[in-house]
């Protein structure tokens, strides 16, 4: 399934990155905010997240899930936005195993990741929202299972993207090495048969040398090889609120590429 085959109220974007800690959540919240400002009912979805913090109200929530929930204009619970939140801040398949071991040791039921339920959760949100922004984990091909369960083979963030069939937005963390990482990720997206809608330059290293030259190279190569346009440039922000991030994104271009220029009835 691809974006063109989805019903009008079942549009979405899959946000991936060149690596972990490159600003996927920031860009996702910016997209949610920018498209909501254009009159669309938006929802965020990060089905797998590793690392939780205890909030003032006593809830244990992953900070990325919380940010996506707050940025979307559809009122959702933490569990709807992030159904699998593992406690430890590490690779998700390792975090899932650690949670399972802790549950078994404490005599609690073990909660395991389920790809079918993961995809179904996205479908439920697509029906309720005008546009769903799904955030992957880490880079494009991060495993979400460890292959230990014979009934659940290796399954990763790229399988999630393929199962959803949504157009992909690539967040490029602007730092040394970003050209190679961006081109390899774009090639992996194409190998999965997915559409690379465009890319966003997110400044990770404010002191990056030859940033302008790197940006121009990325813009030329990603367009020439993959037809991917730059959807925005986001500087290093002292206060990266969704509105501040959205200011660096071309929401009109995103809407045009998705074919959603008209405000839904």
Order of alpha helices (4+ residues) and beta strands (2+ residues): beta-alpha-beta-beta-beta-beta-alpha-alpha-beta-alpha-alpha-beta-alpha-beta-alpha-beta-alpha-beta-alpha-alpha
